[in-house]
């Protein structure tokens, strides 16, 4: 219950599968800008998608949270090698948005509780590292504090730097990102750990995937 896995774009598919195959390891799955179109197996758009078919054929866990978001300006080039029902090549924004919608529908249709799925379409946003980074704290808060990802305005950094004195309620720490990590280190696959003895937290980032292990304390 203390470990989540996430990915971006092409690496957004792997966490979905990991969460389904290993619900005893991962309690949260994050897929930002998932490239569902990469799982197309031929034929018209979404008529033979291997990821969607995998979800339809699997017993999905009811104890794993899935965070999925997508921008309306996602792109990976000119046009993906996928055609719609009329035989026309679809656009990348269409592929990303409709693919994420199909992914979310498949999760809900196959037993994942609605309360465990958070899906968000973000208008006018493309999938870049800077944009993804701006949303990461919202995801962590939704996974580990029970707050609404979009409505909550408190950052993980603010929670991590609050004093433990008094009644603070549930605390979520992610020190590896907001305190100890430089942009260069985010590209390193070496685990990033905090030196604070009161905090047990580890962030491993590399090749488009992120694994987060956290400790949530209650004070007072």
C-alpha positions as a Markdown table, in Angstrom:
| # | Residue | x | y | z |
|---|---|---|---|---|
| 1 | Unk | 0.0 | 0.0 | 0.0 |
| 2 | Unk | 3.0 | 2.3 | 0.2 |
| 3 | Unk | 4.3 | 2.0 | -3.4 |
| 4 | Unk | 3.0 | 3.5 | -6.6 |
| 5 | Unk | 4.3 | 3.2 | -10.2 |
| 6 | Unk | 3.8 | 5.7 | -13.0 |
| 7 | Unk | 4.9 | 6.6 | -16.5 |
| 8 | Unk | 4.6 | 9.1 | -19.2 |
| 9 | Unk | 3.6 | 8.8 | -22.9 |
| 10 | Unk | 4.9 | 5.6 | -24.3 |
| 11 | Unk | 5.9 | 4.5 | -20.8 |
| 12 | Unk | 2.4 | 5.2 | -19.5 |
| 13 | Unk | 1.3 | 1.7 | -20.6 |
| 14 | Unk | 3.7 | -0.3 | -18.5 |
| 15 | Unk | 2.4 | 1.0 | -15.1 |
| 16 | Unk | -1.2 | 0.0 | -16.1 |
| 17 | Unk | -0.1 | -3.6 | -16.7 |
| 18 | Unk | 2.1 | -3.6 | -13.6 |
| 19 | Unk | -0.7 | -2.5 | -11.4 |
| 20 | Unk | -3.0 | -5.2 | -12.7 |
| 21 | Unk | -0.5 | -8.0 | -12.5 |
| 22 | Unk | 1.0 | -7.0 | -9.1 |
| 23 | Unk | -1.7 | -5.4 | -7.0 |
| 24 | Unk | 0.0 | -6.7 | -3.9 |
| 25 | Unk | 3.0 | -4.5 | -4.8 |
| 26 | Unk | 1.5 | -1.3 | -6.3 |
| 27 | Unk | -1.4 | 0.4 | -4.7 |
| 28 | Unk | -1.3 | 3.3 | -7.2 |
| 29 | Unk | -0.8 | 3.6 | -10.9 |
| 30 | Unk | -0.2 | 6.9 | -12.7 |
| 31 | Unk | -0.4 | 7.2 | -16.5 |
| 32 | Unk | 0.2 | 10.7 | -17.8 |
| 33 | Unk | -0.4 | 11.1 | -21.6 |
| 34 | Unk | -0.6 | 7.4 | -22.1 |
| 35 | Unk | 0.1 | 6.4 | -25.7 |
| 36 | Unk | -2.7 | 3.8 | -26.0 |
| 37 | Unk | -2.4 | 4.0 | -29.8 |
| 38 | Unk | 0.9 | 2.1 | -29.6 |
| 39 | Unk | -1.1 | -1.0 | -28.7 |
| 40 | Unk | -3.1 | -1.0 | -31.9 |
| 41 | Unk | -3.1 | -4.5 | -33.5 |
| 42 | Unk | -4.4 | -3.6 | -36.9 |
| 43 | Unk | -7.7 | -2.7 | -38.3 |
| 44 | Unk | -9.7 | 0.4 | -37.6 |
| 45 | Unk | -8.9 | 2.7 | -34.7 |
| 46 | Unk | -9.6 | 1.0 | -31.3 |
| 47 | Unk | -11.2 | -2.1 | -33.0 |
| 48 | Unk | -8.2 | -4.3 | -32.1 |
| 49 | Unk | -6.2 | -2.5 | -29.4 |
| 50 | Unk | -4.1 | -5.0 | -27.5 |
| 51 | Unk | -4.1 | -3.0 | -24.2 |
| 52 | Unk | -7.9 | -2.6 | -24.2 |
| 53 | Unk | -8.3 | -6.3 | -25.0 |
| 54 | Unk | -5.9 | -7.2 | -22.2 |
| 55 | Unk | -8.0 | -5.2 | -19.8 |
| 56 | Unk | -11.2 | -6.9 | -21.1 |
| 57 | Unk | -9.7 | -10.3 | -20.7 |
| 58 | Unk | -8.2 | -9.8 | -17.2 |
| 59 | Unk | -9.5 | -9.8 | -13.7 |
| 60 | Unk | -8.9 | -6.3 | -12.6 |
| 61 | Unk | -8.0 | -5.4 | -9.0 |
| 62 | Unk | -10.4 | -3.4 | -6.8 |
| 63 | Unk | -7.7 | -2.2 | -4.5 |
| 64 | Unk | -5.5 | -0.3 | -6.9 |
| 65 | Unk | -6.0 | 3.4 | -7.8 |
| 66 | Unk | -5.5 | 4.5 | -11.4 |
| 67 | Unk | -4.7 | 8.2 | -12.2 |
| 68 | Unk | -4.9 | 9.0 | -15.9 |
| 69 | Unk | -4.7 | 12.4 | -17.5 |
| 70 | Unk | -4.3 | 13.6 | -21.1 |
| 71 | Unk | -3.8 | 16.9 | -22.8 |
| 72 | Unk | -5.8 | 18.0 | -25.9 |
| 73 | Unk | -2.6 | 19.0 | -27.7 |
| 74 | Unk | -0.6 | 15.8 | -27.3 |
| 75 | Unk | 1.7 | 15.0 | -30.2 |
| 76 | Unk | 4.4 | 12.6 | -31.3 |
| 77 | Unk | 5.0 | 13.8 | -34.8 |
| 78 | Unk | 2.7 | 14.3 | -37.8 |
| 79 | Unk | 0.0 | 11.6 | -37.7 |
| 80 | Unk | 0.1 | 8.1 | -36.1 |
| 81 | Unk | -0.1 | 5.1 | -38.4 |
| 82 | Unk | -3.8 | 4.5 | -37.4 |
| 83 | Unk | -6.9 | 4.9 | -39.4 |
| 84 | Unk | -10.5 | 5.7 | -38.3 |
| 85 | Unk | -13.7 | 4.0 | -39.3 |
| 86 | Unk | -13.7 | 5.9 | -42.6 |
| 87 | Unk | -10.1 | 4.9 | -43.4 |
| 88 | Unk | -8.7 | 8.3 | -42.7 |
| 89 | Unk | -5.5 | 8.7 | -40.6 |
| 90 | Unk | -6.3 | 10.1 | -37.2 |
| 91 | Unk | -4.5 | 13.0 | -35.6 |
| 92 | Unk | -2.2 | 12.6 | -32.6 |
| 93 | Unk | -4.5 | 14.7 | -30.3 |
| 94 | Unk | -7.4 | 12.4 | -31.3 |
| 95 | Unk | -5.3 | 9.3 | -30.8 |
| 96 | Unk | -4.2 | 10.4 | -27.3 |
| 97 | Unk | -7.5 | 11.7 | -26.0 |
| 98 | Unk | -9.7 | 8.9 | -27.4 |
| 99 | Unk | -7.1 | 6.3 | -26.4 |
| 100 | Unk | -7.1 | 7.6 | -22.8 |
| 101 | Unk | -10.9 | 7.6 | -22.8 |
| 102 | Unk | -11.0 | 4.0 | -24.0 |
| 103 | Unk | -8.5 | 3.0 | -21.3 |
| 104 | Unk | -10.6 | 4.6 | -18.6 |
| 105 | Unk | -13.8 | 3.1 | -19.9 |
| 106 | Unk | -12.2 | -0.4 | -20.0 |
| 107 | Unk | -11.0 | -0.1 | -16.4 |
| 108 | Unk | -14.4 | 0.9 | -15.1 |
| 109 | Unk | -16.2 | -1.6 | -17.2 |
| 110 | Unk | -14.1 | -4.5 | -15.9 |
| 111 | Unk | -14.5 | -4.1 | -12.2 |
| 112 | Unk | -12.3 | -1.2 | -11.0 |
| 113 | Unk | -14.4 | 0.9 | -8.6 |
| 114 | Unk | -15.2 | 4.4 | -9.8 |
| 115 | Unk | -13.7 | 5.8 | -6.7 |
| 116 | Unk | -10.3 | 4.3 | -7.7 |
| 117 | Unk | -10.2 | 5.9 | -11.1 |
| 118 | Unk | -9.3 | 9.5 | -11.7 |
| 119 | Unk | -9.5 | 10.7 | -15.3 |
| 120 | Unk | -8.8 | 14.2 | -16.5 |
| 121 | Unk | -8.7 | 15.8 | -19.9 |
| 122 | Unk | -6.6 | 19.0 | -19.8 |
| 123 | Unk | -7.5 | 21.6 | -22.5 |
| 124 | Unk | -4.7 | 23.2 | -24.5 |
| 125 | Unk | -1.9 | 21.1 | -22.9 |
| 126 | Unk | 0.8 | 19.0 | -24.6 |
| 127 | Unk | 2.8 | 16.2 | -23.0 |
| 128 | Unk | 6.2 | 17.6 | -22.0 |
| 129 | Unk | 8.4 | 16.9 | -19.0 |
| 130 | Unk | 7.8 | 20.4 | -17.5 |
| 131 | Unk | 4.0 | 19.9 | -17.8 |
| 132 | Unk | 4.0 | 16.5 | -16.3 |
| 133 | Unk | 6.2 | 17.7 | -13.4 |
| 134 | Unk | 3.6 | 20.4 | -12.6 |
| 135 | Unk | 0.9 | 17.7 | -12.0 |
| 136 | Unk | 3.0 | 15.2 | -10.1 |
| 137 | Unk | 2.3 | 16.5 | -6.7 |
| 138 | Unk | -1.5 | 16.4 | -7.4 |
| 139 | Unk | -1.2 | 12.7 | -8.2 |
| 140 | Unk | 0.8 | 11.9 | -5.0 |
| 141 | Unk | -1.8 | 13.7 | -2.9 |
| 142 | Unk | -4.6 | 11.8 | -4.5 |
| 143 | Unk | -2.9 | 8.4 | -4.0 |
| 144 | Unk | -1.8 | 8.9 | -0.5 |
| 145 | Unk | -3.9 | 11.5 | 1.3 |
| 146 | Unk | -7.3 | 10.8 | -0.1 |
| 147 | Unk | -7.7 | 14.3 | -1.5 |
| 148 | Unk | -9.2 | 15.2 | -4.8 |
| 149 | Unk | -6.3 | 15.6 | -7.2 |
| 150 | Unk | -7.6 | 18.6 | -9.1 |
| 151 | Unk | -9.4 | 20.4 | -6.3 |
| 152 | Unk | -6.5 | 20.2 | -3.8 |
| 153 | Unk | -4.2 | 23.2 | -4.0 |
| 154 | Unk | -1.7 | 22.1 | -1.4 |
| 155 | Unk | 1.6 | 20.9 | -2.8 |
| 156 | Unk | 3.6 | 17.9 | -1.8 |
| 157 | Unk | 6.5 | 20.3 | -1.0 |
| 158 | Unk | 4.3 | 22.3 | 1.4 |
| 159 | Unk | 3.3 | 19.1 | 3.2 |
| 160 | Unk | 6.9 | 17.9 | 3.4 |
| 161 | Unk | 8.2 | 21.1 | 4.9 |
| 162 | Unk | 5.5 | 21.5 | 7.6 |
| 163 | Unk | 6.6 | 21.2 | 11.1 |
| 164 | Unk | 5.7 | 17.9 | 12.8 |
| 165 | Unk | 4.7 | 19.8 | 15.9 |
| 166 | Unk | 1.1 | 19.6 | 16.9 |
| 167 | Unk | -1.8 | 18.0 | 15.2 |
| 168 | Unk | -0.9 | 17.8 | 11.5 |
| 169 | Unk | -3.1 | 14.9 | 10.5 |
| 170 | Unk | -1.8 | 12.8 | 7.6 |
| 171 | Unk | 1.5 | 13.8 | 6.2 |
| 172 | Unk | 2.8 | 12.9 | 2.8 |
| 173 | Unk | 6.5 | 13.2 | 2.1 |
| 174 | Unk | 8.3 | 13.1 | -1.2 |
| 175 | Unk | 11.6 | 14.6 | -0.3 |
| 176 | Unk | 13.5 | 13.1 | -3.2 |
| 177 | Unk | 11.8 | 15.4 | -5.7 |
| 178 | Unk | 11.3 | 18.7 | -4.0 |
| 179 | Unk | 14.2 | 18.8 | -1.5 |
| 180 | Unk | 17.1 | 16.8 | -2.7 |
| 181 | Unk | 16.9 | 16.3 | -6.4 |
| 182 | Unk | 18.3 | 18.5 | -9.2 |
| 183 | Unk | 16.9 | 18.3 | -12.8 |
| 184 | Unk | 20.0 | 16.3 | -13.8 |
| 185 | Unk | 19.4 | 13.7 | -11.1 |
| 186 | Unk | 15.9 | 13.1 | -12.4 |
| 187 | Unk | 17.4 | 11.4 | -15.4 |
| 188 | Unk | 19.5 | 9.1 | -13.2 |
| 189 | Unk | 18.1 | 5.6 | -12.5 |
| 190 | Unk | 19.9 | 5.7 | -9.1 |
| 191 | Unk | 17.4 | 5.8 | -6.2 |
| 192 | Unk | 17.1 | 9.2 | -4.5 |
| 193 | Unk | 16.7 | 9.1 | -0.8 |
| 194 | Unk | 16.3 | 11.7 | 1.9 |
| 195 | Unk | 18.8 | 12.2 | 4.7 |
| 196 | Unk | 16.1 | 13.1 | 7.2 |
| 197 | Unk | 15.9 | 10.2 | 9.7 |
| 198 | Unk | 12.2 | 10.9 | 10.4 |
| 199 | Unk | 11.3 | 10.4 | 6.8 |
| 200 | Unk | 11.2 | 7.0 | 5.0 |
| 201 | Unk | 10.8 | 7.8 | 1.3 |
| 202 | Unk | 12.4 | 6.8 | -1.9 |
| 203 | Unk | 11.9 | 7.9 | -5.5 |
| 204 | Unk | 13.3 | 6.0 | -8.4 |
| 205 | Unk | 13.1 | 7.8 | -11.8 |
| 206 | Unk | 14.5 | 6.6 | -15.1 |
| 207 | Unk | 13.5 | 5.9 | -18.7 |
| 208 | Unk | 10.1 | 7.5 | -18.4 |
| 209 | Unk | 9.0 | 5.5 | -15.4 |
| 210 | Unk | 8.7 | 6.5 | -11.7 |
| 211 | Unk | 8.4 | 4.3 | -8.7 |
| 212 | Unk | 7.5 | 6.0 | -5.4 |
| 213 | Unk | 7.7 | 4.5 | -2.0 |
| 214 | Unk | 6.4 | 6.7 | 0.8 |
| 215 | Unk | 5.7 | 6.9 | 4.5 |
| 216 | Unk | 2.6 | 8.6 | 5.8 |
| 217 | Unk | 2.7 | 9.7 | 9.5 |
| 218 | Unk | 0.1 | 11.0 | 11.9 |
| 219 | Unk | 1.2 | 13.5 | 14.5 |
| 220 | Unk | -0.5 | 14.8 | 17.6 |
